[in-house]
């Protein structure tokens, strides 16, 4: 059967009982009817994997005790039965080994962020993706929002002029309480440097900020100067970070992130001020984009109004104006791009990386570069560090 005549077959590593993001991936991947989950190793605990597989109505024979066993066994299955790709939704320290194993076994990979544990692993993964020529997608889901894509289109078409000022923030109160001492599974690994890496909040939400602002503006960060803080006792990794930014265009920026910002829920907000206009977007109200121009009234653009939006925004809009779309749909839009790329590959006409409509392995490396340089800036007394 030709690849466009069937759903793509998805495997998953991670996302078992007590996990959060795995369920989001499964829901999003299924949303547009292009993907079906058929196999998984959902936990390091085989019993957890079996329970998760049973709840998902999977064949018990394709619920594996280890990701190594899964990659080997799936590769041995006939081409019309094996998985087409795997989604990796485990803690940071295991991403590289899992992605490497499946790439070497011939499978396309979708990976959660941060992509790897450190920059060295990110470099190795870039090389492996280039060698295998397989699809590798990084799940920076916020780039899947229609109005984020419209904002990007405005800058691509030079309608906003040259970037002068960027303010990006991601504020939560997720770590206000020492949940790790209370056995909260989602917090335990995030505050543990042996699992999360050298960046805490830097990796968890800071990488989203960098990816979002560079995606929208197309203007790369060239230097940064960071200051990080940890407030709760017994924690090692950063909980709150402020970063000054310099851009290739000559513009300047401020990135501020915190997971101890009292009362904040998921406050990802981006403001970009160019020489010809400005855009303001917030994740908690993703169906609106404020457009500002000098001497003119502020405009508020809304999702679903195709006559006023770019083709890129309309292409990832599923329902009419006034019906909210949000977090899950943005994830699903990324999966739609991944599906397109994998189908092209199966059809013998793989897309070039620059044609991908989703974050790539190079975006993953960029995130690790940001974490590394921000931590080093802080270690040296908040000095300027290169991002080139």
C-alpha positions as CSV (number, residue, x, y, z in Angstrom):
1,X,0.0,0.0,0.0
2,X,1.3,3.4,-0.9
3,X,2.2,5.7,2.1
4,X,-0.6,8.2,1.2
5,X,-3.2,5.4,1.2
6,X,-2.9,4.7,4.9
7,X,-2.3,6.2,8.3
8,X,1.2,6.5,9.5
9,X,2.2,4.1,12.2
10,X,3.5,5.7,15.4
11,X,5.5,4.3,18.2
12,X,6.2,6.1,21.5
13,X,8.9,5.9,24.2
14,X,7.8,7.4,27.5
15,X,4.4,8.8,28.3
16,X,3.3,6.0,30.7
17,X,1.2,6.2,33.8
18,X,1.8,9.4,35.7
19,X,3.3,11.2,32.7
20,X,1.9,14.4,31.2
21,X,3.3,15.2,27.8
22,X,2.9,11.7,26.3
23,X,-0.9,11.9,26.5
24,X,-0.7,15.3,24.8
25,X,1.3,13.9,21.9
26,X,-1.0,10.9,21.5
27,X,-4.1,13.2,21.4
28,X,-2.5,15.7,19.0
29,X,-1.1,13.0,16.6
30,X,-4.6,11.4,16.3
31,X,-6.5,14.7,15.8
32,X,-6.3,14.9,12.0
33,X,-6.8,11.2,11.4
34,X,-3.4,10.8,9.8
35,X,-1.6,8.8,12.5
36,X,-2.3,5.7,14.6
37,X,-0.3,4.6,17.7
38,X,0.6,0.9,17.3
39,X,3.6,0.3,19.6
40,X,5.4,1.7,22.6
41,X,7.8,1.4,25.6
42,X,6.0,3.8,27.9
43,X,8.1,3.4,31.0
44,X,11.3,1.9,32.4
45,X,8.9,-0.1,34.5
46,X,7.5,-3.0,32.3
47,X,4.3,-3.2,34.3
48,X,3.6,0.5,33.7
49,X,4.1,-0.1,30.0
50,X,1.7,-3.0,30.0
51,X,-0.9,-1.1,31.8
52,X,-0.6,1.9,29.5
53,X,-0.7,-0.3,26.5
54,X,-3.8,-2.0,27.7
55,X,-5.5,1.4,28.3
56,X,-4.6,2.3,24.8
57,X,-5.9,-1.0,23.3
58,X,-2.5,-1.9,21.9
59,X,-1.3,-5.4,20.9
60,X,0.5,-6.6,24.1
61,X,3.2,-8.1,21.8
62,X,4.1,-4.5,20.7
63,X,4.4,-3.1,24.2
64,X,8.1,-3.5,24.9
65,X,10.1,-3.7,28.1
66,X,12.9,-1.4,26.7
67,X,13.3,1.0,23.9
68,X,16.3,-1.0,22.6
69,X,14.1,-4.1,22.3
70,X,11.4,-2.0,20.6
71,X,13.7,-0.6,18.0
72,X,15.2,-4.0,17.2
73,X,11.8,-5.8,17.1
74,X,10.0,-3.2,15.0
75,X,12.9,-3.1,12.5
76,X,12.4,-6.9,12.0
77,X,8.7,-6.6,11.2
78,X,7.5,-6.5,7.6
79,X,7.5,-3.0,6.1
80,X,3.7,-2.9,6.0
81,X,3.5,-3.5,9.8
82,X,6.4,-1.8,11.5
83,X,6.2,1.7,12.9
84,X,7.0,4.6,10.6
85,X,8.3,6.9,13.3
86,X,8.8,7.1,17.1
87,X,7.9,10.0,19.5
88,X,10.3,10.4,22.3
89,X,8.6,11.9,25.4
90,X,11.0,11.0,28.2
91,X,13.2,13.2,30.5
92,X,16.0,15.1,28.9
93,X,18.9,12.9,29.8
94,X,17.5,9.9,27.8
95,X,16.6,11.8,24.6
96,X,19.9,11.3,22.8
97,X,20.3,7.6,23.4
98,X,16.7,6.8,22.4
99,X,16.8,9.1,19.3
100,X,20.2,7.6,18.2
101,X,18.9,4.0,18.6
102,X,15.8,4.6,16.4
103,X,17.6,6.6,13.8
104,X,20.3,3.9,13.4
105,X,17.4,1.3,13.2
106,X,16.0,3.3,10.2
107,X,13.1,5.1,11.9
108,X,12.1,8.8,11.7
109,X,12.0,10.6,15.1
110,X,9.9,13.2,16.9
111,X,11.5,14.4,20.1
112,X,10.5,16.6,23.0
113,X,12.6,19.6,24.0
114,X,15.3,20.2,25.2
115,X,16.5,17.9,22.5
116,X,19.5,16.5,24.4
117,X,21.2,16.6,27.7
118,X,24.1,18.8,26.5
119,X,25.4,20.6,23.5
120,X,27.9,17.8,22.6
121,X,25.0,15.3,22.3
122,X,23.1,17.9,20.2
123,X,26.1,18.1,17.8
124,X,26.3,14.4,17.5
125,X,22.6,14.1,16.8
126,X,22.8,16.7,14.0
127,X,25.5,14.6,12.4
128,X,23.5,11.4,12.7
129,X,20.4,13.0,11.2
130,X,22.5,14.3,8.3
131,X,24.1,10.8,7.8
132,X,20.8,8.9,7.9
133,X,18.8,11.5,5.9
134,X,15.8,10.6,8.1
135,X,13.1,13.0,9.3
136,X,13.8,14.5,12.8
137,X,11.3,16.8,14.4
138,X,11.5,18.8,17.6
139,X,8.3,19.5,19.4
140,X,8.3,23.3,19.9
141,X,4.5,23.3,19.7
142,X,3.9,27.1,20.0
143,X,5.1,27.5,16.4
144,X,2.0,25.6,15.4
145,X,-0.4,28.4,16.3
146,X,-2.0,30.1,13.3
147,X,-1.4,33.6,14.5
148,X,2.2,32.8,15.3
149,X,2.6,31.7,11.7
150,X,0.9,34.9,10.6
151,X,3.3,37.0,12.7
152,X,6.2,35.1,11.1
153,X,4.8,35.9,7.6
154,X,4.6,39.6,8.4
155,X,8.3,39.7,9.2
156,X,9.2,37.4,6.3
157,X,7.5,39.8,3.9
158,X,9.3,42.8,5.6
159,X,5.9,44.4,6.6
160,X,7.3,45.0,10.1
161,X,10.7,46.4,9.0
162,X,13.8,45.8,11.0
163,X,13.6,44.4,14.5
164,X,14.5,47.0,17.1
165,X,13.1,45.5,20.4
166,X,12.0,42.1,21.5
167,X,10.4,41.3,24.8
168,X,9.7,37.6,25.4
169,X,8.6,36.1,28.7
170,X,7.4,32.7,30.0
171,X,6.1,33.0,33.6
172,X,4.7,30.1,35.7
173,X,4.3,29.3,39.4
174,X,4.8,25.6,38.6
175,X,7.8,25.3,41.1
176,X,6.5,27.5,43.8
177,X,6.1,24.5,46.1
178,X,8.8,21.8,46.6
179,X,6.7,19.2,44.8
180,X,9.8,17.0,44.3
181,X,9.7,16.3,48.1
182,X,6.1,15.2,47.8
183,X,6.8,12.7,45.0
184,X,5.5,14.8,42.1
185,X,6.8,12.8,39.1
186,X,6.8,15.8,36.7
187,X,8.9,17.9,39.1
188,X,11.4,15.3,40.4
189,X,13.3,15.1,37.1
190,X,13.0,18.7,36.2
191,X,14.9,19.9,39.3
192,X,17.5,17.1,39.1
193,X,20.6,18.1,37.2
194,X,21.4,14.5,36.5
195,X,18.2,14.2,34.5
196,X,17.4,17.8,33.3
197,X,21.0,19.0,32.5
198,X,22.6,22.2,33.5
199,X,19.5,24.3,32.9
200,X,16.3,24.0,34.9
201,X,13.8,26.7,33.9
202,X,16.3,27.6,31.1
203,X,15.6,24.3,29.4
204,X,12.0,23.8,30.4
205,X,10.6,27.1,29.2
206,X,13.6,29.2,28.1
207,X,14.1,27.2,25.0
208,X,10.5,27.8,24.0
209,X,11.2,31.5,24.2
210,X,14.3,31.4,22.0
211,X,12.6,29.2,19.4
212,X,9.5,31.3,19.3
213,X,11.2,34.7,18.9
214,X,13.7,33.5,16.3
215,X,10.9,31.7,14.4
216,X,8.7,34.8,14.2
217,X,11.4,37.4,13.5
218,X,13.9,35.3,11.5
219,X,16.5,37.4,13.3
220,X,19.0,35.2,15.2
221,X,20.3,36.1,18.6
222,X,24.1,36.9,18.3
223,X,24.9,37.5,22.0
224,X,23.3,37.1,25.4
225,X,24.0,38.2,29.0
226,X,22.2,36.2,31.7
227,X,21.4,36.3,35.4
228,X,19.8,33.3,37.1
229,X,18.4,32.7,40.5
230,X,17.2,29.8,42.7
231,X,15.0,30.7,45.6
232,X,13.7,27.4,47.2
233,X,16.1,25.6,49.5
234,X,17.8,22.4,48.4
235,X,17.3,23.1,44.7
236,X,20.4,23.4,42.4
237,X,19.0,24.4,39.1
238,X,17.7,27.8,38.1
239,X,14.1,28.7,38.8
240,X,14.2,32.3,37.5
241,X,16.3,33.8,34.7
242,X,16.6,37.2,33.1
243,X,18.6,37.5,29.8
244,X,19.6,40.5,27.7
245,X,19.8,39.8,24.0
246,X,21.5,41.2,20.9
247,X,20.2,40.3,17.4
248,X,21.9,40.1,14.0
249,X,19.9,43.0,12.8
250,X,21.3,45.3,15.5
251,X,18.1,45.0,17.6
252,X,18.0,44.4,21.3
253,X,15.8,42.2,23.5
254,X,14.9,41.0,26.9
255,X,14.0,37.4,27.8
256,X,12.5,36.8,31.3
257,X,11.4,33.4,32.5
258,X,10.3,32.1,35.9
259,X,8.7,29.0,37.4
260,X,8.3,30.7,40.7
261,X,6.2,33.7,39.5
262,X,3.3,33.7,42.0
263,X,-0.1,33.2,40.4
264,X,1.1,32.9,36.8
265,X,-0.2,29.8,35.0
266,X,1.4,29.5,31.5
267,X,2.3,33.1,30.7
268,X,4.3,32.8,27.4
269,X,4.1,36.2,25.7
270,X,6.0,37.7,22.8
271,X,6.3,41.4,21.8
272,X,8.3,42.3,18.7
273,X,8.8,46.0,17.8
274,X,10.1,46.7,14.3
275,X,10.8,49.9,12.4
276,X,7.5,49.6,10.5
277,X,5.2,47.9,13.0
278,X,4.9,45.6,16.0
279,X,3.2,42.3,17.0
280,X,2.0,41.2,20.4
281,X,1.0,37.6,21.1
282,X,0.2,35.5,24.2
283,X,-0.1,31.8,24.6
284,X,-3.0,32.0,27.1
285,X,-5.1,33.9,24.4
286,X,-3.6,32.4,21.3
287,X,-6.5,33.2,19.0
288,X,-5.6,36.9,19.0
289,X,-2.6,38.9,17.6
290,X,-2.2,42.6,18.2
291,X,-0.8,44.5,15.3
292,X,0.6,48.0,16.0
293,X,1.7,50.7,13.6
294,X,2.9,54.3,14.3
295,X,0.1,56.8,14.2
296,X,-2.6,54.2,13.6
297,X,-5.2,52.5,15.9
298,X,-4.2,49.1,17.4
299,X,-5.6,46.2,15.4
300,X,-6.5,42.9,16.9
301,X,-6.4,40.0,14.4
302,X,-8.3,36.9,15.2
303,X,-7.8,33.3,14.2
304,X,-10.1,31.9,11.5
305,X,-10.5,35.2,9.5
306,X,-8.8,34.0,6.3
307,X,-9.5,37.1,4.4
308,X,-7.2,39.1,6.7
309,X,-4.5,36.5,7.4
310,X,-1.7,34.9,5.5
311,X,-2.0,31.5,3.8
312,X,0.3,30.0,6.3
313,X,-2.1,30.9,9.1
314,X,-5.2,29.8,7.3
315,X,-3.6,26.4,6.4
316,X,-3.5,25.4,10.0
317,X,-6.9,26.6,11.0
318,X,-9.4,23.8,11.5
319,X,-12.7,25.5,12.6
320,X,-14.5,28.9,11.9
321,X,-13.7,32.2,13.6
322,X,-14.9,32.5,17.2
323,X,-14.4,28.8,18.0
324,X,-11.2,28.7,20.1
325,X,-8.3,26.6,19.0
326,X,-5.3,26.2,21.3
327,X,-2.7,24.0,22.8
328,X,-3.6,20.6,21.4
329,X,-4.3,22.0,17.9
330,X,-0.9,23.6,17.8
331,X,0.7,20.3,18.6
332,X,-1.4,18.7,15.9
333,X,-0.3,21.2,13.4
334,X,3.3,20.3,14.1
335,X,2.4,16.6,13.6
336,X,0.7,17.5,10.3
337,X,4.0,18.9,9.0
338,X,5.8,15.8,10.3
339,X,3.3,13.6,8.5
340,X,3.9,15.5,5.2
341,X,7.7,15.1,5.5
342,X,7.5,11.4,6.3
343,X,5.1,10.6,3.5
344,X,7.4,12.4,1.1
345,X,10.3,10.3,2.4
346,X,8.2,7.1,2.0
347,X,7.3,8.1,-1.5
348,X,11.0,8.3,-2.4
349,X,11.0,12.1,-2.7
350,X,12.3,13.4,0.7
351,X,12.0,17.1,1.5
352,X,15.0,19.2,2.2
353,X,15.4,20.3,5.8
354,X,14.6,23.9,4.8
355,X,11.3,22.7,3.4
356,X,10.1,21.3,6.7
357,X,7.2,23.0,8.3
358,X,8.2,22.2,11.9
359,X,11.2,22.7,14.2
360,X,14.2,20.5,13.2
361,X,17.3,19.0,14.8
362,X,19.1,22.3,14.2
363,X,16.4,24.1,16.3
364,X,17.2,21.6,19.0
365,X,20.9,22.4,18.8
366,X,20.0,26.1,19.1
367,X,18.1,25.4,22.3
368,X,21.1,23.6,23.8
369,X,23.4,26.4,22.7
370,X,21.2,28.9,24.5
371,X,21.1,26.9,27.7
372,X,24.9,26.4,27.6
373,X,25.8,30.0,27.0
374,X,23.3,31.4,29.5
375,X,24.7,29.1,32.2
376,X,28.2,30.1,31.3
377,X,27.3,33.8,31.3
378,X,26.0,33.4,34.8
379,X,29.0,31.4,36.0
380,X,31.3,34.2,34.8
381,X,29.5,37.0,36.5
382,X,26.8,37.7,33.9
383,X,29.1,38.5,31.0
384,X,28.2,38.7,27.3
385,X,28.4,35.3,25.5
386,X,28.2,34.6,21.8
387,X,25.3,32.7,20.2
388,X,26.9,32.4,16.8
